[in-house]
């Protein structure tokens, strides 16, 4: 079976939805935050991503999990907790996201 053809410029292309998520403010910041370590809990991500609400982080994580970029693992310990981590595909995308962020840093005007 050959790989499907993708065309991000086509309205119905599934890659467009992933592009929108990855390049959204919260998608970009969540991927970058997860790239900083092996796993992270919800509260750790919320504290790291300044300004994100619980609702927005929850929605973003659900979308990233559904898109195959993030894995979600529930631990049955007491108290129960959930950990998030980048998948292999997520690591690939996060690498590009971080390169974009670093490019933005390099091109920002110097603050006086």
C-alpha positions as CSV (number, residue, x, y, z in Angstrom):
1,X,0.0,0.0,0.0
2,X,1.5,3.4,-1.0
3,X,1.5,6.5,1.2
4,X,-1.5,8.8,0.6
5,X,-1.0,12.0,-1.3
6,X,-1.5,15.1,0.8
7,X,-2.1,18.6,-0.3
8,X,-2.3,21.1,2.5
9,X,-3.8,23.6,0.1
10,X,-6.9,21.4,-0.6
11,X,-9.8,22.2,1.7
12,X,-10.6,18.5,2.5
13,X,-7.0,17.4,3.1
14,X,-6.6,16.0,6.6
15,X,-3.1,17.6,6.8
16,X,-4.8,21.0,7.0
17,X,-6.4,20.2,10.3
18,X,-3.1,19.0,11.8
19,X,-1.4,22.2,10.4
20,X,-4.0,24.4,12.1
21,X,-3.6,22.6,15.4
22,X,0.2,22.6,15.3
23,X,0.5,26.3,14.3
24,X,-2.1,27.5,16.8
25,X,-0.8,29.4,19.8
26,X,-1.7,26.7,22.3
27,X,-0.8,23.8,20.0
28,X,2.7,25.2,19.4
29,X,3.3,26.0,23.0
30,X,2.1,22.6,24.2
31,X,4.3,20.7,21.7
32,X,7.3,22.8,22.7
33,X,6.6,22.2,26.4
34,X,6.3,18.5,25.9
35,X,9.5,18.4,23.9
36,X,11.4,19.6,27.0
37,X,11.0,16.3,28.8
38,X,10.0,12.7,28.6
39,X,6.5,13.0,30.1
40,X,4.5,15.8,31.8
41,X,1.3,15.9,33.9
42,X,-1.5,18.3,33.2
43,X,-0.6,20.6,36.1
44,X,3.0,20.8,35.0
45,X,2.0,21.8,31.5
46,X,-0.5,24.4,32.8
47,X,2.3,26.0,35.0
48,X,4.8,26.0,32.1
49,X,2.5,27.5,29.5
50,X,1.7,30.9,30.9
51,X,-1.8,32.2,30.2
52,X,-3.4,28.9,29.1
53,X,-6.7,28.0,30.8
54,X,-7.5,24.5,32.1
55,X,-10.2,24.3,29.4
56,X,-7.9,25.3,26.6
57,X,-5.1,23.0,27.7
58,X,-7.6,20.1,28.0
59,X,-9.0,20.8,24.5
60,X,-5.5,21.2,23.0
61,X,-4.2,17.9,24.6
62,X,-7.3,16.1,23.4
63,X,-6.7,17.3,19.8
64,X,-3.0,16.5,19.9
65,X,-3.8,13.0,21.2
66,X,-6.5,12.5,18.5
67,X,-4.0,13.7,15.9
68,X,-1.5,11.1,17.0
69,X,1.1,13.7,18.1
70,X,0.7,13.1,21.9
71,X,0.1,10.0,23.9
72,X,-2.0,10.0,27.1
73,X,-1.3,7.4,29.8
74,X,-3.5,7.0,32.8
75,X,-1.8,5.6,35.9
76,X,-3.9,3.7,38.5
77,X,-1.9,4.8,41.4
78,X,-3.4,6.7,44.3
79,X,-4.0,9.4,43.6
80,X,-4.7,8.6,40.0
81,X,-2.8,10.7,37.5
82,X,-2.3,11.1,33.8
83,X,0.9,11.7,31.9
84,X,1.4,13.1,28.4
85,X,4.3,12.5,26.1
86,X,5.1,13.2,22.5
87,X,4.7,10.2,20.1
88,X,7.4,9.6,17.4
89,X,5.3,11.8,15.0
90,X,4.9,14.4,17.7
91,X,8.7,14.5,18.2
92,X,9.2,15.1,14.5
93,X,6.7,17.9,14.4
94,X,7.9,19.4,17.7
95,X,11.4,19.6,16.4
96,X,10.1,21.8,13.5
97,X,8.0,23.9,15.9
98,X,11.0,24.5,18.1
99,X,13.1,25.5,15.1
100,X,10.3,28.0,14.2
101,X,10.3,29.4,17.7
102,X,14.1,29.8,17.6
103,X,13.9,31.5,14.2
104,X,11.4,34.0,15.7
105,X,13.7,34.6,18.6
106,X,16.6,35.4,16.2
107,X,14.6,37.8,14.1
108,X,13.0,39.8,17.0
109,X,14.2,43.4,17.3
110,X,16.5,44.0,20.2
111,X,14.7,45.3,23.3
112,X,16.1,48.5,24.7
